[in-house]
Amino acid sequence: MAVKGPLGTKKKASVKPRASSAKRGGRSVRGATTAGPIRVGILGQGRSGLDIHARFFTQFPRNYRIAAISDLLRERRTRAESELGCDTYRDYRQLLARDDIDLVVNSLPSHLHPTVTAEALGAGHHVVC
C-alpha cells in the first residue's frame, strides 16, 4: 500500500516490526519483563503532546519515564528538556531510530498520523495516537 510521506512523497507503507521485544532486551510493555518504568517518546509538543500526554505520564513516575520528545519548534524542545529532563529532537525520525524507547506517542497533527504511525510501527515501537 502506498502512502504519502510527511513531505508529500509517496512511499510504501510497512508495519513489519524491525525488532522483536526479545531482540531489544526482552522488555515487554505489558510489564511481565519490564525492569523499571516504561520509556516513552512523544512526537510533538503542542497542546496534545505536552498538555495532555506528557502531563499524564509525569503523574506516574514509577510506571513511565519520558525519555525523548520531538518537535520542530526550538522553544518547545527547550521547554521539554527543562521541564521533562528528556532528550529532544527536531526530526521525529531520530527518536524513532532509538531502540530504547518502549512506547511512542504520536501527537503530531492529525494529517501526519497514518504515515508517522506506520513508520513508528515499522521501527518496532508500540504506538499510541
Helices and strands as residue ranges (DSSP letters): E 2-4, E 10-12, E 38-43, I 47-54, H 55-58, E 64-70, H 74-84, E 87-89, H 92-96, E 103-106, G 110-112, H 113-122, E 126-128
